[in-house]
Amino acid sequence: MNKKIIYSLVGLALIFFVGSLIIFLKSSSDSKKEEAGILTEDDSREEVKEQEFLKVKVFFLTEESRLMRPVQYEIEQLPIKRDLYRKFIDLLMKGEKNYITPVPGGAKLRSLYFIERRHLLVLDFSDELINEFPGGSSAELEFIYFMVDNICYNFEEVKMVKFLI
């Protein structure tokens, strides 16, 4: 009788081990695909939400105050997240009348990447970003806070922003 119990327990342990091994191997192959995590046009498609436009709130600097003031926009909801991020950043860089936009003239966004696993948005700017800053490190900090705060406020999946030049 003891042998039956022992064989049953060994059999259950073996089944558990094999099942765990299969699950582990399947998840590790999925995580290898995600490890690179860079969304391209082909794999970053998400279903368009019910609404056709996304309400965003952009915070701009003003002459009267050092605090940022919100301005509401509606941007078209795009099926590719990367295109939505690009459209939003173009909106930031364009600025708004009667507000200060701390983006140097001539600066262009060359490309962007969203690394989903790390919740990281990588922005690659042209050289004009560093060559055209008008006021040194304080202007650079205003630009960084302007971009990061606006992006992270409007897109909860983005937790970090990295700048490349």
C-alpha positions as CSV (number, residue, x, y, z in Angstrom):
1,M,0.0,0.0,0.0
2,N,2.9,2.4,0.8
3,K,4.3,1.7,-2.7
4,K,1.1,2.7,-4.4
5,I,1.0,6.1,-2.5
6,I,4.7,6.7,-3.3
7,Y,4.2,5.8,-7.0
8,S,1.2,8.1,-7.1
9,L,3.0,11.0,-5.5
10,V,6.0,10.5,-7.8
11,G,3.7,10.4,-10.9
12,L,2.0,13.6,-9.8
13,A,5.3,15.3,-9.2
14,L,6.5,14.2,-12.6
15,I,3.3,15.5,-14.3
16,F,3.7,18.8,-12.3
17,F,7.4,19.1,-13.3
18,V,6.7,18.4,-17.0
19,G,3.7,20.9,-17.0
20,S,5.8,23.6,-15.4
21,L,8.6,23.0,-17.8
22,I,6.3,23.4,-20.8
23,I,4.8,26.6,-19.4
24,F,8.3,28.0,-18.6
25,L,9.6,27.2,-22.1
26,K,6.5,28.8,-23.7
27,S,6.8,31.9,-21.6
28,S,10.5,32.3,-22.2
29,S,10.0,32.1,-26.0
30,D,7.3,34.8,-25.7
31,S,9.5,37.0,-23.5
32,K,12.4,36.7,-26.0
33,K,10.1,38.2,-28.6
34,E,9.2,41.0,-26.1
35,E,12.7,41.4,-24.9
36,A,13.6,43.6,-27.8
37,G,10.3,45.1,-27.2
38,I,10.6,47.8,-29.8
39,L,7.2,48.3,-31.5
40,T,7.4,48.7,-35.2
41,E,4.6,49.5,-37.6
42,D,3.8,45.8,-38.1
43,D,3.5,44.7,-34.5
44,S,2.2,47.8,-32.7
45,R,-1.2,47.8,-34.2
46,E,-3.9,48.1,-31.6
47,E,-7.6,48.2,-32.2
48,V,-9.0,51.6,-32.7
49,K,-11.0,52.5,-29.7
50,E,-14.7,53.5,-29.9
51,Q,-13.9,57.1,-30.0
52,E,-12.3,58.5,-33.2
53,F,-10.5,61.3,-31.3
54,L,-8.3,61.3,-28.2
55,K,-8.6,64.2,-25.8
56,V,-5.2,65.3,-24.6
57,K,-4.1,68.1,-22.3
58,V,-0.9,69.9,-23.2
59,F,0.8,72.1,-20.7
60,F,2.6,75.2,-22.0
61,L,4.6,77.9,-20.3
62,T,3.3,81.5,-20.1
63,E,5.0,84.9,-19.9
64,E,3.1,85.7,-16.7
65,S,4.0,82.6,-14.7
66,R,6.6,79.9,-14.3
67,L,3.8,77.4,-14.0
68,M,2.6,75.5,-17.0
69,R,-1.0,76.1,-18.2
70,P,-3.2,73.4,-19.7
71,V,-4.6,73.6,-23.2
72,Q,-7.1,70.9,-24.4
73,Y,-6.7,69.3,-27.9
74,E,-8.4,66.5,-29.7
75,I,-6.1,64.4,-31.9
76,E,-7.2,61.7,-34.2
77,Q,-7.0,58.2,-32.7
78,L,-4.6,56.2,-34.9
79,P,-4.4,52.4,-35.1
80,I,-0.6,52.5,-34.7
81,K,0.5,53.8,-31.3
82,R,3.8,55.0,-32.7
83,D,2.0,57.3,-35.1
84,L,-0.2,58.6,-32.3
85,Y,3.0,59.4,-30.3
86,R,4.5,61.1,-33.3
87,K,1.4,63.2,-33.9
88,F,1.3,64.2,-30.2
89,I,5.0,65.2,-30.2
90,D,4.5,67.2,-33.4
91,L,1.7,69.0,-31.6
92,L,4.1,69.8,-28.7
93,M,6.8,71.0,-31.0
94,K,4.4,73.2,-33.0
95,G,3.4,75.1,-29.9
96,E,0.4,77.3,-29.3
97,K,-0.2,81.0,-29.9
98,N,0.3,83.2,-26.8
99,Y,2.2,80.4,-25.0
100,I,5.9,79.7,-24.7
101,T,7.1,76.5,-26.3
102,P,10.6,75.6,-25.1
103,V,11.6,73.8,-28.3
104,P,14.5,75.3,-30.2
105,G,13.8,76.5,-33.8
106,G,14.8,74.0,-36.4
107,A,14.7,70.9,-34.1
108,K,13.1,67.9,-35.7
109,L,12.0,64.5,-34.4
110,R,13.8,62.0,-36.7
111,S,12.3,58.9,-35.2
112,L,10.7,57.4,-32.1
113,Y,10.5,54.0,-30.5
114,F,8.3,52.6,-27.8
115,I,9.9,49.8,-25.8
116,E,6.9,48.3,-24.2
117,R,8.6,46.0,-21.7
118,R,10.4,48.9,-20.1
119,H,7.5,51.5,-20.6
120,L,10.1,53.6,-22.4
121,L,9.6,56.1,-25.2
122,V,12.8,56.9,-27.1
123,L,12.9,60.1,-29.0
124,D,15.6,60.7,-31.6
125,F,16.0,64.4,-32.4
126,S,18.1,66.2,-35.1
127,D,21.3,68.0,-34.1
128,E,19.5,71.4,-34.1
129,L,18.1,70.4,-30.7
130,I,21.5,71.0,-29.0
131,N,22.9,73.6,-31.4
132,E,20.0,76.0,-31.2
133,F,19.2,76.2,-27.5
134,P,19.0,80.0,-26.6
135,G,19.7,80.0,-22.9
136,G,22.0,77.2,-21.8
137,S,21.1,74.5,-19.3
138,S,18.0,76.2,-17.9
139,A,16.5,76.2,-21.4
140,E,17.5,72.5,-21.8
141,L,15.8,71.6,-18.5
142,E,12.6,73.5,-19.6
143,F,12.5,71.5,-22.8
144,I,13.1,68.2,-21.0
145,Y,10.3,68.9,-18.4
146,F,8.0,70.1,-21.1
147,M,8.4,67.0,-23.2
148,V,8.5,64.4,-20.4
149,D,5.6,65.8,-18.3
150,N,3.3,66.2,-21.3
151,I,4.0,62.7,-22.7
152,C,3.7,60.9,-19.4
153,Y,0.6,62.8,-18.4
154,N,-1.3,61.9,-21.6
155,F,0.0,58.3,-22.2
156,E,-0.1,56.3,-19.0
157,E,1.8,53.4,-20.6
158,V,4.8,55.6,-21.0
159,K,6.7,55.8,-17.7
160,M,10.1,57.0,-19.0
161,V,11.3,59.1,-21.9
162,K,14.8,58.9,-23.4
163,F,16.3,61.5,-25.7
164,L,18.8,60.7,-28.5
165,I,20.5,63.3,-30.6
